Amino acid sequence: MMPTSAKPLAERDQPVRSLTRLVEADADLLSAQLQALRARAFPPTSQKQLRKFMAGEAAKLIGISDAYLRHLSLEGTIPEAEKNGAGRRLYSLEQIHTIRQQLASTKKGYSPIRADGDDLQVIAVTNFKGGSGKTTTAAHLAQYFALRGYRTLAVDLDPQASLSALFGLQPEFDLEPNETLYGAIRYDEQQVPLASIIRKTYFAGLDMVPGNLELQEFEHDTPRVLAERGRAQDRMFFARVGGALQSVEKNYDIVILDCPPSLGYLTLSALCAARSVLVTIHPQMLDVASMSQFLHMTAGLFDVVERAGGDADYDFFRYVVTRYEPSDGPQSQIVGLLRSLFEERVLTNPLLKSAAISDAGLTKQTLYEVGRENFHRSTYDRAMEAIDNVNSEIEALVKKAWGRAS
């Protein structure tokens, strides 16, 4: 009988493998495959591009009728539209912005940009638990505001960098050191201005600050700095993100912060920078139970911040129901429970679970980036209506904070 400590000969002949090396090798394999897939989808000589918009879509985004857009086109006072094989007019988002600006020169209502005295609206999208639809919500919200003419900045604060990947970046290949928000909030002499980190995207009117694992350095640096410099410097860490955003606020109307799914120093600094907070909720009991812990922890942390002189005041704080299936009885019960507890703090419109959103994500796109022709029309329309309803509700809250009629 073989001793319990002995191993079969074939097994003993295998080299001993470190778990660290195994995980590292798997990460390298996956990264190489993702790079190859991206190279096929987006060759080095090309960049990800946004689709053109049909005349009806363009008119709706601008806030005019299709007939009036055609009239302006015939007058020759707006950029000339491209025509597809069927003779239909197509407009780029850049052209839509140009038309909106031309109309705003005689009627300011066509331009949504904030007026003097309106605060930069920084919206943190957050949840303690992954899988709640946080990044999907943040990405669609940022693009919604950009489509409607708001000068928008999306900031990826998650070291996993899902938002950056959605915008066509592969964080481990495309970013050098100091090219995430960490570069603008670090404590040493290598800190750089946020303006030098911000990147233009293929989505006109939408800039972004990408993320990668470098962001985790802020979680390591902060406790060391606090220990070295003492309690007199406590407010330094929670003011870092807000201070960086303040340096570029004249360039933007809306900032969307995609927070990491944790309550570390980075999330807390982001929440202190925000004027508004959206907490995404997947209506499952385990997710709701997890959110209870998230809220308890957040309240405790904010209590510390307020006692240290920080600002924990908000224009609005809302819960966003995500990945909702109306036909699912238990989900409907949970949503009903949330509405009874939190009342108007739960957005009226939920973000539905949709095959259209999932299918678009397979090619690193949002629903705003793909055309209706790529899906079953009823599936696309249902998903788009849900997304627009959620985002327009948030837009109304922003306008209210600026003292405007929605």
C-alpha positions as CSV (number, residue, x, y, z in Angstrom):
1,M,0.0,0.0,0.0
2,M,1.4,3.4,-1.0
3,P,2.1,5.9,1.9
4,T,-0.4,8.7,2.0
5,S,2.4,11.3,1.5
6,A,3.7,9.6,-1.7
7,K,2.6,10.6,-5.1
8,P,2.2,8.5,-8.3
9,L,5.4,8.5,-10.4
10,A,3.8,10.3,-13.3
11,E,2.7,13.1,-11.0
12,R,6.1,13.3,-9.2
13,D,7.8,13.7,-12.6
14,Q,5.8,16.9,-13.3
15,P,7.5,20.2,-12.5
16,V,6.2,22.0,-9.4
17,R,4.2,25.0,-10.5
18,S,3.7,28.2,-8.5
19,L,0.1,29.5,-8.4
20,T,1.6,33.0,-9.0
21,R,3.2,31.8,-12.2
22,L,0.1,29.9,-13.3
23,V,-2.2,32.9,-12.9
24,E,0.4,35.2,-14.5
25,A,0.7,32.8,-17.5
26,D,-3.1,32.7,-17.8
27,A,-3.3,36.5,-17.7
28,D,-0.6,36.7,-20.4
29,L,-2.5,34.2,-22.6
30,L,-5.8,36.0,-22.2
31,S,-4.2,39.5,-22.9
32,A,-2.5,38.2,-26.0
33,Q,-5.8,36.7,-27.3
34,L,-7.7,39.9,-26.6
35,Q,-5.0,41.9,-28.4
36,A,-5.3,39.6,-31.4
37,L,-9.1,39.9,-31.4
38,R,-8.9,43.7,-31.3
39,A,-6.3,43.8,-34.1
40,R,-8.7,41.9,-36.3
41,A,-11.6,44.2,-35.4
42,F,-9.6,47.4,-35.3
43,P,-6.4,47.2,-37.4
44,P,-3.5,49.4,-36.3
45,T,-4.2,51.8,-39.2
46,S,-7.8,52.4,-38.0
47,Q,-9.6,53.5,-34.9
48,K,-13.0,52.7,-33.5
49,Q,-15.6,55.0,-35.1
50,L,-19.1,55.9,-34.2
51,R,-21.8,55.2,-36.7
52,K,-23.6,57.9,-38.7
53,F,-27.2,58.8,-37.7
54,M,-30.3,58.8,-39.9
55,A,-31.9,62.2,-40.5
56,G,-34.8,61.3,-38.2
57,E,-32.4,60.3,-35.4
58,A,-30.3,63.5,-35.9
59,A,-33.4,65.7,-35.8
60,K,-34.6,64.1,-32.6
61,L,-31.2,64.6,-30.9
62,I,-31.1,68.3,-31.9
63,G,-34.7,68.8,-30.8
64,I,-36.2,69.8,-34.2
65,S,-38.5,68.0,-36.7
66,D,-37.1,66.0,-39.6
67,A,-38.9,68.5,-42.0
68,Y,-37.1,71.4,-40.5
69,L,-33.8,69.6,-40.7
70,R,-34.5,69.0,-44.4
71,H,-35.4,72.7,-44.8
72,L,-32.0,73.7,-43.3
73,S,-30.2,71.3,-45.5
74,L,-31.9,72.6,-48.7
75,E,-31.0,76.2,-47.5
76,G,-27.4,75.1,-47.4
77,T,-26.9,76.6,-43.9
78,I,-25.9,73.4,-42.2
79,P,-23.2,70.8,-43.0
80,E,-24.1,68.6,-46.0
81,A,-25.3,65.2,-45.1
82,E,-23.8,62.0,-46.5
83,K,-26.2,59.8,-48.5
84,N,-26.3,56.0,-48.3
85,G,-27.1,53.6,-51.1
86,A,-30.8,54.1,-50.6
87,G,-30.5,57.9,-50.8
88,R,-31.1,58.4,-47.1
89,R,-29.3,61.3,-45.4
90,L,-26.7,60.4,-42.7
91,Y,-25.2,62.8,-40.2
92,S,-22.1,62.3,-38.1
93,L,-22.3,63.3,-34.4
94,E,-19.8,66.1,-35.1
95,Q,-22.3,67.5,-37.7
96,I,-25.2,67.2,-35.3
97,H,-23.2,69.2,-32.7
98,T,-22.4,71.8,-35.4
99,I,-26.1,72.2,-36.3
100,R,-27.1,72.5,-32.7
101,Q,-24.5,75.2,-32.2
102,Q,-25.7,77.1,-35.2
103,L,-29.3,77.0,-34.0
104,A,-28.2,78.1,-30.5
105,S,-26.6,81.2,-31.9
106,T,-30.2,82.6,-32.4
107,K,-32.0,80.6,-29.8
108,K,-30.0,79.5,-26.7
109,G,-32.4,76.7,-25.8
110,Y,-30.8,74.5,-28.4
111,S,-27.6,74.4,-26.4
112,P,-27.7,72.4,-23.1
113,I,-24.3,73.5,-21.8
114,R,-24.2,74.9,-18.3
115,A,-24.4,78.7,-17.7
116,D,-22.2,80.8,-15.5
117,G,-23.0,79.9,-11.9
118,D,-24.1,76.4,-12.7
119,D,-21.9,73.9,-10.9
120,L,-20.0,71.2,-12.8
121,Q,-22.3,68.2,-12.4
122,V,-20.2,65.3,-11.2
123,I,-22.2,62.0,-11.1
124,A,-20.7,59.0,-9.3
125,V,-22.0,55.6,-10.4
126,T,-21.3,53.1,-7.7
127,N,-22.1,49.9,-5.9
128,F,-20.2,47.7,-3.5
129,K,-21.0,44.5,-5.5
130,G,-19.8,43.7,-9.0
131,G,-22.3,42.6,-11.6
132,S,-24.9,45.3,-10.8
133,G,-24.7,46.9,-14.2
134,K,-22.6,49.8,-12.9
135,T,-20.3,50.2,-15.9
136,T,-23.1,49.6,-18.4
137,T,-25.1,52.3,-16.7
138,A,-22.2,54.7,-16.6
139,A,-21.2,54.2,-20.3
140,H,-24.8,54.7,-21.6
141,L,-25.3,57.7,-19.4
142,A,-22.1,59.4,-20.5
143,Q,-22.9,58.8,-24.2
144,Y,-26.5,60.0,-23.7
145,F,-25.3,63.3,-22.4
146,A,-22.7,63.7,-25.2
147,L,-25.4,62.9,-27.8
148,R,-27.5,65.7,-26.5
149,G,-24.7,68.3,-26.7
150,Y,-23.4,68.3,-23.1
151,R,-19.6,68.5,-22.8
152,T,-19.0,65.2,-21.1
153,L,-16.1,63.6,-19.3
154,A,-16.1,59.9,-18.4
155,V,-13.6,58.8,-15.7
156,D,-12.8,55.1,-15.2
157,L,-11.9,54.7,-11.6
158,D,-12.1,50.9,-11.6
159,P,-8.7,49.1,-11.8
160,Q,-10.5,46.4,-13.8
161,A,-11.0,49.1,-16.4
162,S,-14.3,47.7,-18.0
163,L,-15.3,51.2,-19.1
164,S,-12.0,51.8,-20.8
165,A,-12.4,48.5,-22.6
166,L,-15.8,49.5,-23.8
167,F,-14.3,52.6,-25.3
168,G,-11.9,50.5,-27.4
169,L,-8.8,50.5,-25.1
170,Q,-6.9,47.5,-23.8
171,P,-5.5,48.9,-20.6
172,E,-2.4,46.7,-20.3
173,F,-1.3,47.6,-23.8
174,D,-2.5,51.1,-24.5
175,L,-1.6,52.9,-21.3
176,E,1.8,54.0,-20.1
177,P,2.5,54.8,-16.4
178,N,0.7,58.0,-15.2
179,E,-2.0,57.8,-17.9
180,T,-4.9,57.1,-15.5
181,L,-6.4,59.3,-12.9
182,Y,-3.7,58.1,-10.5
183,G,-1.3,60.3,-12.3
184,A,-3.3,63.4,-11.3
185,I,-4.0,62.4,-7.7
186,R,-0.8,60.8,-6.6
187,Y,1.1,62.3,-3.6
188,D,4.6,62.6,-5.0
189,E,6.5,64.8,-7.4
190,Q,5.5,62.6,-10.4
191,Q,1.9,64.0,-10.3
192,V,0.8,65.5,-13.6
193,P,-2.1,67.8,-14.6
194,L,-5.4,66.0,-15.3
195,A,-5.6,67.8,-18.6
196,S,-2.6,65.9,-19.8
197,I,-4.3,62.6,-19.1
198,I,-7.7,63.2,-20.7
199,R,-8.2,61.6,-24.0
200,K,-10.6,62.4,-26.9
201,T,-12.8,59.6,-27.9
202,Y,-14.4,58.6,-31.2
203,F,-17.7,59.9,-29.6
204,A,-17.7,63.6,-30.4
205,G,-18.2,65.7,-27.2
206,L,-17.2,62.8,-24.9
207,D,-13.7,62.7,-23.4
208,M,-12.4,60.1,-21.1
209,V,-9.8,59.4,-18.4
210,P,-9.0,55.7,-18.8
211,G,-8.2,53.2,-16.0
212,N,-6.0,50.2,-15.3
213,L,-4.4,48.4,-12.4
214,E,-2.2,51.5,-11.7
215,L,-5.3,53.0,-9.9
216,Q,-4.7,50.4,-7.1
217,E,-1.5,52.3,-6.1
218,F,-3.7,55.0,-4.6
219,E,-5.1,52.4,-2.1
220,H,-1.5,51.5,-1.2
221,D,-0.1,55.1,-1.0
222,T,-2.9,56.7,1.1
223,P,-2.5,54.8,4.4
224,R,1.2,55.3,4.2
225,V,0.9,59.1,3.6
226,L,-1.7,59.4,6.4
227,A,0.7,57.6,8.8
228,E,3.6,59.7,7.8
229,R,1.9,63.1,7.8
230,G,-0.5,62.7,10.7
231,R,-4.1,63.6,11.3
232,A,-3.7,67.2,10.2
233,Q,-3.5,65.9,6.7
234,D,-6.5,63.6,6.9
235,R,-8.6,65.5,4.4
236,M,-5.9,65.2,1.7
237,F,-7.0,61.9,0.4
238,F,-10.7,62.6,0.1
239,A,-10.1,65.9,-1.7
240,R,-7.8,64.5,-4.3
241,V,-10.3,63.5,-7.0
242,G,-12.3,66.7,-6.6
243,G,-9.2,68.8,-6.8
244,A,-8.2,67.2,-10.0
245,L,-11.6,67.7,-11.6
246,Q,-11.7,71.3,-10.5
247,S,-8.6,71.9,-12.7
248,V,-10.6,71.1,-15.9
249,E,-14.1,72.1,-14.9
250,K,-14.4,75.0,-17.3
251,N,-14.2,72.5,-20.2
252,Y,-17.1,70.3,-19.2
253,D,-20.8,70.3,-18.1
254,I,-21.1,66.6,-16.9
255,V,-18.5,64.2,-15.4
256,I,-19.4,60.6,-15.0
257,L,-17.3,58.6,-12.5
258,D,-17.4,54.8,-12.8
259,C,-16.3,53.9,-9.3
260,P,-14.7,50.6,-8.3
261,P,-16.9,47.9,-6.7
262,S,-15.3,48.5,-3.3
263,L,-15.3,51.1,-0.6
264,G,-11.6,52.1,-0.6
265,Y,-9.9,55.4,-0.5
266,L,-10.4,55.9,-4.3
267,T,-14.2,55.4,-4.0
268,L,-14.5,57.6,-1.0
269,S,-12.5,60.4,-2.7
270,A,-14.7,60.0,-5.8
271,L,-17.9,60.2,-3.7
272,C,-16.6,63.4,-2.0
273,A,-15.9,64.9,-5.5
274,A,-19.4,64.1,-6.7
275,R,-22.4,66.4,-6.6
276,S,-24.8,63.5,-7.3
277,V,-24.7,59.7,-6.7
278,L,-26.4,56.8,-8.5
279,V,-26.4,53.4,-6.8
280,T,-27.1,50.6,-9.2
281,I,-29.2,47.7,-7.9
282,H,-29.8,44.3,-9.4
283,P,-33.1,43.3,-7.9
284,Q,-32.0,39.9,-6.4
285,M,-32.2,39.3,-2.7
286,L,-28.5,38.6,-2.3
287,D,-27.6,41.8,-4.1
288,V,-30.0,43.8,-2.0
289,A,-28.6,42.3,1.2
290,S,-25.1,43.2,0.0
291,M,-26.3,46.8,-0.8
292,S,-27.5,47.1,2.9
293,Q,-23.9,46.5,4.0
294,F,-22.6,48.9,1.4
295,L,-24.9,51.7,2.7
296,H,-23.9,51.0,6.3
297,M,-20.2,51.2,5.4
298,T,-20.8,54.3,3.3
299,A,-22.6,56.1,6.1
300,G,-19.8,55.3,8.5
301,L,-17.1,56.6,6.1
302,F,-19.0,59.8,5.3
303,D,-19.4,60.4,9.1
304,V,-15.6,60.4,9.3
305,V,-15.3,62.7,6.3
306,E,-17.9,65.2,7.6
307,R,-16.2,65.3,11.0
308,A,-12.9,66.0,9.3
309,G,-14.5,69.0,7.4
310,G,-15.4,67.3,4.2
311,D,-18.5,68.0,2.1
312,A,-21.0,65.2,1.9
313,D,-23.9,67.2,0.4
314,Y,-25.5,66.2,-2.9
315,D,-27.8,67.6,-5.5
316,F,-29.4,64.2,-5.8
317,F,-29.0,60.6,-4.6
318,R,-30.8,57.9,-6.5
319,Y,-31.1,54.2,-6.8
320,V,-31.1,52.7,-10.4
321,V,-32.7,49.3,-10.8
322,T,-30.7,47.4,-13.4
323,R,-31.0,44.2,-15.4
324,Y,-34.7,44.1,-14.5
325,E,-37.0,41.5,-15.9
326,P,-40.6,42.6,-15.5
327,S,-41.9,39.1,-15.9
328,D,-39.9,37.8,-13.0
329,G,-42.2,37.8,-10.0
330,P,-39.5,37.8,-7.2
331,Q,-37.7,40.7,-8.9
332,S,-41.0,42.7,-9.1
333,Q,-41.5,42.1,-5.4
334,I,-38.0,43.3,-4.6
335,V,-38.5,46.5,-6.7
336,G,-41.8,47.1,-4.9
337,L,-40.0,46.7,-1.6
338,L,-37.3,49.2,-2.6
339,R,-39.9,51.7,-3.7
340,S,-41.8,51.4,-0.5
341,L,-38.6,52.0,1.5
342,F,-36.8,54.7,-0.5
343,E,-39.8,56.2,-2.4
344,E,-38.7,58.9,-4.9
345,R,-35.0,58.0,-4.4
346,V,-35.6,55.0,-6.6
347,L,-35.7,56.1,-10.3
348,T,-39.1,55.6,-11.8
349,N,-37.7,53.9,-14.9
350,P,-35.6,50.6,-14.5
351,L,-32.9,49.5,-16.9
352,L,-34.2,46.3,-18.4
353,K,-32.2,43.2,-19.0
354,S,-31.9,42.9,-22.7
355,A,-30.3,40.6,-25.3
356,A,-29.7,43.7,-27.4
357,I,-27.4,45.3,-24.7
358,S,-25.6,42.0,-24.2
359,D,-25.1,41.5,-27.9
360,A,-23.7,45.0,-28.4
361,G,-21.3,44.4,-25.5
362,L,-19.8,41.4,-27.3
363,T,-18.2,43.9,-29.8
364,K,-17.4,46.4,-27.1
365,Q,-20.2,48.7,-28.0
366,T,-23.2,50.3,-26.3
367,L,-26.7,50.3,-27.7
368,Y,-26.1,54.0,-28.7
369,E,-23.3,52.9,-31.0
370,V,-25.1,50.1,-32.9
371,G,-27.8,50.7,-35.5
372,R,-31.4,49.4,-35.2
373,E,-30.8,47.3,-38.3
374,N,-28.5,45.0,-36.4
375,F,-31.2,43.6,-34.1
376,H,-34.8,42.4,-34.1
377,R,-36.5,45.8,-34.1
378,S,-38.9,45.2,-31.2
379,T,-35.9,44.0,-29.0
380,Y,-33.9,47.0,-30.0
381,D,-36.7,49.5,-29.5
382,R,-37.7,48.1,-26.1
383,A,-34.1,48.2,-24.8
384,M,-33.4,51.7,-26.3
385,E,-36.7,53.1,-24.8
386,A,-35.7,51.8,-21.4
387,I,-32.2,53.3,-21.6
388,D,-33.4,56.6,-22.8
389,N,-36.1,56.7,-20.1
390,V,-33.5,56.1,-17.3
391,N,-31.1,58.7,-18.7
392,S,-33.7,61.3,-19.4
393,E,-34.9,61.0,-15.8
394,I,-31.3,61.6,-14.7
395,E,-31.0,64.6,-17.1
396,A,-34.1,66.1,-15.6
397,L,-32.5,65.9,-12.1
398,V,-29.4,67.7,-13.5
399,K,-31.5,70.4,-15.0
400,K,-33.4,70.8,-11.7
401,A,-30.0,71.2,-9.9
402,W,-29.2,74.0,-12.4
403,G,-32.5,75.6,-11.8
404,R,-33.9,74.8,-15.3
405,A,-37.2,73.4,-16.4
406,S,-36.8,69.8,-17.5
